[in-house]
């Protein structure tokens, strides 16, 4: 039996769900609608058909996963949702035509802990999962589905329910940079990034879209936006989809990163690379609300300073706190090494237009902090 084969090595309920979910996600996506005259084509093919043929669409995959979970006595329900805009579904418009996608709600015990578990008044704890999104593992949901209204199809216990929003720390990443700055301004460094949740899904998608050379061009382009003409020396991606992680190690060099002035001052930015998830709000006014996604980001730079130089000026440390996010920077110099840290915690929020200036000011201050230079002087 395929289910027993998939779950043979699983020790916990969550590990069993992971194993089955991974299998169903790998089934080829092909959409062939049936029952178009009754419900707009929302009727799935049977689980046996999908399993035998090895392909299906979203509702076929959800139905197959329900059947496979049932073999190991785990109950699940299909969930109709709109994929693409979490604000699209309206509670007052009772129509199946609001939905264009199908995911699954899995009844789990207290032992299963994940950011996408919700407490249902009648059915208890439900784990939401999209068996169609190849880059999103069990325990996470695609960003465009989070927070939306969806239709839980569970008979008298079903109805519209709000999808969970994962917290910033579940969508965060940590960056560790260790490098050396030469007297002529050249820099060599290693970047190690560890991604979780949605940031891992985005990195995983970038990595899977092409070959290693394509991925290296993406990374080289990103680094070059901060360190002009940077050259990637080595690149090591590591995908751990089951754990919802994606790790990346990059060695690079860049000539003239620091600007040498009159052969006496050396000026450089300790924020060497840009935050790829950065938000730019450049317009003075805005017609629509600003929708913020949950995100957490930490970075630590350890940079060996060139011999014969000492720190002449350091930027002031920054600490920003708002209802929708916080941001900090710190600078420490010890034993010829600069340690620079920055962190961002961005909460899910919709900022109305009359509060636009507050969110714009927040991100302008972050941009200014990221651009702040360190000045070294010859001893």
C-alpha positions as CSV (number, residue, x, y, z in Angstrom):
1,X,0.0,0.0,0.0
2,X,1.5,3.4,-1.1
3,X,0.5,5.2,2.1
4,X,2.2,2.6,4.4
5,X,5.3,2.9,2.2
6,X,5.4,6.7,2.4
7,X,4.8,6.8,6.2
8,X,7.0,3.8,7.2
9,X,9.7,5.9,8.7
10,X,7.5,8.7,10.1
11,X,7.3,8.8,13.9
12,X,4.8,11.6,14.5
13,X,1.5,12.7,13.1
14,X,3.1,15.7,11.5
15,X,5.8,13.6,9.8
16,X,3.2,11.3,8.3
17,X,1.3,14.3,6.9
18,X,4.6,15.7,5.6
19,X,5.3,12.5,3.8
20,X,1.9,12.2,2.1
21,X,1.8,16.0,1.3
22,X,5.2,15.8,-0.4
23,X,4.1,12.9,-2.5
24,X,0.8,14.6,-3.6
25,X,2.6,17.9,-4.4
26,X,4.9,16.0,-6.8
27,X,2.0,14.6,-8.8
28,X,1.9,16.5,-12.1
29,X,-0.6,19.3,-12.3
30,X,-3.0,19.0,-15.2
31,X,-6.5,20.6,-15.1
32,X,-9.3,18.7,-16.8
33,X,-12.7,20.0,-15.7
34,X,-15.7,17.8,-15.1
35,X,-19.2,18.7,-14.0
36,X,-19.1,22.2,-15.6
37,X,-22.9,22.4,-15.8
38,X,-23.2,21.6,-12.1
39,X,-21.2,23.9,-9.8
40,X,-18.8,25.3,-12.4
41,X,-16.4,22.4,-12.6
42,X,-15.7,22.1,-8.9
43,X,-16.2,18.3,-8.8
44,X,-12.9,16.4,-8.5
45,X,-11.9,13.1,-10.2
46,X,-11.9,10.1,-7.8
47,X,-8.8,9.6,-5.7
48,X,-8.2,6.2,-7.4
49,X,-8.2,7.8,-10.9
50,X,-5.7,10.5,-9.9
51,X,-3.5,8.0,-8.2
52,X,-3.5,5.6,-11.2
53,X,-3.0,8.3,-13.8
54,X,-0.4,10.4,-11.9
55,X,-1.9,13.8,-12.6
56,X,-4.7,16.1,-11.5
57,X,-5.6,19.7,-10.7
58,X,-5.9,21.3,-7.3
59,X,-9.2,19.7,-6.3
60,X,-8.0,16.3,-7.5
61,X,-4.8,16.6,-5.4
62,X,-6.8,17.7,-2.3
63,X,-9.2,14.8,-2.8
64,X,-6.4,12.3,-3.2
65,X,-4.6,13.5,-0.1
66,X,-7.8,13.2,1.9
67,X,-8.2,9.6,0.8
68,X,-4.5,8.8,1.6
69,X,-4.8,10.4,5.0
70,X,-7.9,8.4,5.7
71,X,-5.9,5.2,5.4
72,X,-3.9,6.2,8.5
73,X,-7.1,7.4,10.3
74,X,-6.5,11.1,9.8
75,X,-9.6,13.1,8.7
76,X,-9.4,15.9,6.3
77,X,-11.7,18.3,4.5
78,X,-11.5,20.1,1.1
79,X,-11.4,23.9,1.3
80,X,-12.4,26.2,-1.6
81,X,-10.3,29.4,-1.7
82,X,-9.5,32.2,-4.1
83,X,-5.9,32.0,-5.2
84,X,-4.4,35.4,-6.0
85,X,-6.0,38.0,-3.8
86,X,-6.8,37.4,0.0
87,X,-9.3,40.2,-0.1
88,X,-11.3,39.0,-3.0
89,X,-13.9,36.7,-1.3
90,X,-17.0,38.5,0.1
91,X,-19.0,37.0,2.9
92,X,-22.2,38.6,1.7
93,X,-21.9,37.0,-1.8
94,X,-22.9,33.4,-1.3
95,X,-21.6,31.9,-4.6
96,X,-19.1,29.1,-5.4
97,X,-17.9,31.2,-8.3
98,X,-15.9,33.3,-5.8
99,X,-13.4,30.4,-5.6
100,X,-10.8,29.3,-8.1
101,X,-8.7,26.9,-6.1
102,X,-8.9,24.0,-3.6
103,X,-6.7,23.3,-0.6
104,X,-7.1,21.0,2.4
105,X,-7.9,21.2,6.1
106,X,-6.4,18.3,8.1
107,X,-7.8,17.5,11.6
108,X,-4.7,17.2,13.9
109,X,-4.0,16.4,17.6
110,X,-2.5,18.8,20.1
111,X,0.9,17.2,19.4
112,X,1.0,18.7,16.0
113,X,2.3,22.3,16.1
114,X,2.5,24.5,13.1
115,X,1.9,28.2,12.2
116,X,-1.0,27.2,9.9
117,X,-3.0,25.3,12.5
118,X,-6.3,27.0,13.4
119,X,-8.9,26.2,16.1
120,X,-12.3,25.5,14.6
121,X,-15.3,25.8,16.9
122,X,-16.9,22.5,15.8
123,X,-14.0,20.4,14.4
124,X,-11.1,21.3,16.6
125,X,-7.6,21.9,15.4
126,X,-7.2,22.1,11.6
127,X,-3.9,22.2,9.7
128,X,-4.3,24.1,6.4
129,X,-2.2,23.0,3.5
130,X,-2.0,23.6,-0.3
131,X,-1.2,20.3,-2.0
132,X,-0.7,22.1,-5.3
133,X,2.0,24.7,-4.4
134,X,5.3,22.8,-5.0
135,X,7.4,25.3,-3.0
136,X,5.3,25.4,0.1
137,X,5.7,22.6,2.6
138,X,3.2,21.3,5.2
139,X,3.0,23.9,8.0
140,X,3.0,26.9,5.7
141,X,0.6,28.5,3.2
142,X,1.3,30.6,0.1
143,X,1.2,34.3,1.0
144,X,-1.7,35.1,-1.4
145,X,-3.9,32.6,0.5
146,X,-3.1,33.8,4.0
147,X,-5.8,35.8,5.8
148,X,-8.4,35.2,3.1
149,X,-11.9,33.9,3.6
150,X,-12.3,30.3,2.3
151,X,-15.1,27.7,2.3
152,X,-14.6,24.7,4.5
153,X,-16.6,21.8,3.0
154,X,-17.5,19.8,6.0
155,X,-21.3,19.4,5.9
156,X,-23.1,21.1,8.7
157,X,-19.8,21.9,10.4
158,X,-18.5,23.7,7.4
159,X,-18.8,27.3,6.2
160,X,-16.6,30.3,5.6
161,X,-13.5,30.5,7.7
162,X,-10.5,32.8,7.9
163,X,-7.2,31.4,6.8
164,X,-4.3,31.8,9.2
165,X,-1.6,34.5,8.9
166,X,1.8,33.2,9.8
167,X,3.8,35.3,12.2
168,X,6.9,37.3,11.1
169,X,9.3,34.9,12.8
170,X,7.9,32.0,10.7
171,X,8.8,33.9,7.5
172,X,12.1,35.2,8.5
173,X,15.7,34.7,7.5
174,X,19.1,35.2,9.2
175,X,22.1,36.5,7.3
176,X,25.7,36.1,8.6
177,X,28.5,37.9,6.7
178,X,32.1,37.5,7.4
179,X,34.6,39.5,5.3
180,X,37.8,41.5,5.0
181,X,38.3,45.0,3.6
182,X,41.6,45.9,2.0
183,X,43.4,49.2,2.1
184,X,42.5,49.9,-1.5
185,X,38.7,49.4,-0.8
186,X,38.5,45.8,-2.2
187,X,36.4,43.4,-0.2
188,X,36.1,39.6,0.0
189,X,33.3,38.0,2.0
190,X,31.2,35.0,2.7
191,X,27.4,35.3,3.1
192,X,25.4,32.6,4.8
193,X,21.6,32.9,4.7
194,X,19.1,30.7,6.4
195,X,15.5,31.1,5.2
196,X,12.2,30.0,6.8
197,X,8.6,29.9,5.6
198,X,7.7,32.3,2.8
199,X,11.3,33.5,2.3
200,X,12.4,29.9,1.9
201,X,9.6,29.3,-0.6
202,X,10.7,32.3,-2.7
203,X,14.4,31.3,-2.6
204,X,13.4,27.7,-3.4
205,X,11.4,28.9,-6.4
206,X,14.3,31.0,-7.7
207,X,16.6,28.0,-7.4
208,X,14.2,25.6,-9.2
209,X,13.3,27.8,-12.1
210,X,16.6,27.3,-14.0
211,X,20.0,25.7,-13.7
212,X,22.8,26.5,-11.3
213,X,24.2,29.1,-13.7
214,X,20.9,30.9,-13.9
215,X,20.7,30.9,-10.1
216,X,24.2,32.2,-9.8
217,X,23.3,35.2,-12.1
218,X,20.4,36.0,-9.9
219,X,22.6,36.0,-6.8
220,X,25.4,37.9,-8.5
221,X,23.0,40.6,-9.7
222,X,21.6,40.9,-6.2
223,X,25.1,41.3,-4.6
224,X,26.2,43.7,-7.3
225,X,23.4,46.1,-6.5
226,X,25.2,46.7,-3.2
227,X,28.8,45.9,-4.1
228,X,29.3,47.1,-7.7
229,X,30.8,44.5,-10.1
230,X,30.9,41.9,-7.4
231,X,32.1,38.5,-8.6
232,X,30.6,35.3,-7.1
233,X,33.5,32.9,-6.3
234,X,31.4,30.0,-5.0
235,X,27.8,29.2,-4.5
236,X,26.2,26.5,-2.3
237,X,22.4,26.3,-2.0
238,X,20.8,23.7,0.3
239,X,17.1,23.0,0.1
240,X,15.4,21.3,3.1
241,X,11.8,21.5,2.0
242,X,10.5,19.1,4.6
243,X,11.7,21.4,7.4
244,X,10.6,24.5,5.5
245,X,14.2,25.8,5.2
246,X,16.5,27.0,2.4
247,X,20.1,27.8,3.1
248,X,22.6,29.6,0.9
249,X,26.3,30.1,1.2
250,X,28.0,32.6,-1.2
251,X,31.7,33.6,-1.4
252,X,32.3,36.8,-3.4
253,X,34.7,39.6,-4.0
254,X,34.4,43.2,-5.3
255,X,37.0,45.7,-6.3
256,X,36.7,49.2,-5.0
257,X,33.8,48.6,-2.6
258,X,35.3,51.2,-0.2
259,X,36.1,54.7,-1.6
260,X,39.7,55.9,-0.9
261,X,39.8,59.7,-0.6
262,X,43.1,61.6,-0.8
263,X,44.9,58.4,0.2
264,X,43.8,59.1,3.8
265,X,40.1,58.3,4.3
266,X,38.4,55.1,3.4
267,X,34.6,55.2,3.3
268,X,32.2,52.2,2.9
269,X,28.7,51.1,3.8
270,X,28.5,48.2,6.3
271,X,25.1,47.2,4.8
272,X,27.0,45.5,2.0
273,X,24.0,43.8,0.3
274,X,20.5,45.0,-0.2
275,X,17.6,43.4,1.5
276,X,15.9,41.6,-1.4
277,X,12.5,41.9,0.3
278,X,12.9,45.7,0.8
279,X,9.9,47.9,0.4
280,X,10.2,51.2,-1.5
281,X,7.5,53.8,-1.0
282,X,8.6,56.8,-3.2
283,X,5.3,58.5,-4.0
284,X,4.3,61.5,-1.9
285,X,0.6,60.4,-1.9
286,X,-1.1,57.0,-2.3
287,X,-4.5,56.0,-3.7
288,X,-4.7,52.6,-2.2
289,X,-3.8,51.1,1.2
290,X,-0.3,49.6,1.8
291,X,-0.5,45.8,2.4
292,X,2.4,44.6,4.5
293,X,3.3,40.9,4.7
294,X,4.8,39.3,7.8
295,X,8.5,39.1,7.8
296,X,11.5,38.9,10.2
297,X,15.1,39.6,9.1
298,X,18.4,39.6,11.1
299,X,21.9,40.3,9.8
300,X,25.3,40.3,11.4
301,X,28.4,41.5,9.6
302,X,31.9,40.8,10.9
303,X,34.4,42.8,8.8
304,X,38.1,42.8,9.4
305,X,39.3,46.3,8.8
306,X,42.5,47.0,6.8
307,X,45.8,47.4,8.7
308,X,47.0,51.0,9.1
309,X,43.4,52.3,9.4
310,X,41.3,53.2,12.4
311,X,37.6,54.1,12.7
312,X,37.1,57.9,12.4
313,X,33.3,58.0,12.2
314,X,30.5,55.5,12.9
315,X,26.8,56.0,12.2
316,X,24.5,56.4,15.1
317,X,22.6,53.3,16.2
318,X,19.0,53.2,15.0
319,X,15.9,52.0,16.9
320,X,12.5,52.3,15.3
321,X,9.2,51.0,16.7
322,X,5.7,51.3,15.1
323,X,2.5,49.3,15.3
324,X,3.4,47.5,12.1
325,X,7.1,46.9,12.5
326,X,10.4,47.6,14.2
327,X,14.0,48.1,13.0
328,X,17.3,48.3,14.8
329,X,21.0,48.7,13.9
330,X,24.1,48.5,16.1
331,X,27.9,49.1,15.5
332,X,30.8,47.8,17.6
333,X,34.5,48.0,16.8
334,X,36.9,45.7,18.6
335,X,40.3,44.2,17.8
336,X,40.4,45.6,14.3
337,X,36.9,44.2,13.4
338,X,33.6,46.0,12.8
339,X,30.5,44.1,14.0
340,X,27.4,45.6,12.4
341,X,23.9,44.2,13.1
342,X,20.5,45.1,11.7
343,X,17.1,43.5,12.2
344,X,13.6,44.1,10.9
345,X,10.3,42.7,12.2
346,X,7.4,43.5,9.9
347,X,3.9,42.5,10.9
348,X,1.0,41.7,8.6
349,X,-1.0,44.9,8.3
350,X,-3.1,47.0,5.9
351,X,-2.2,50.6,6.3
352,X,-5.0,53.0,5.2
353,X,-4.2,55.9,2.9
354,X,-4.7,58.5,5.7
355,X,-1.8,56.8,7.6
356,X,0.4,56.4,4.5
357,X,3.0,59.0,5.6
358,X,3.7,57.0,8.8
359,X,4.6,53.9,7.0
360,X,6.5,55.8,4.3
361,X,8.5,57.6,7.0
362,X,9.4,54.2,8.6
363,X,10.8,52.7,5.5
364,X,12.6,56.0,4.5
365,X,14.4,55.9,7.8
366,X,15.4,52.2,7.2
367,X,16.7,53.1,3.8
368,X,18.8,56.0,5.3
369,X,20.2,53.7,8.0
370,X,21.1,51.1,5.3
371,X,23.0,53.8,3.3
372,X,24.9,55.2,6.4
373,X,28.7,55.0,5.8
374,X,31.6,54.2,8.1
375,X,34.7,56.4,7.7
376,X,38.2,55.0,8.4
377,X,41.3,57.2,8.6
378,X,45.0,56.2,8.3
379,X,46.8,56.1,11.5
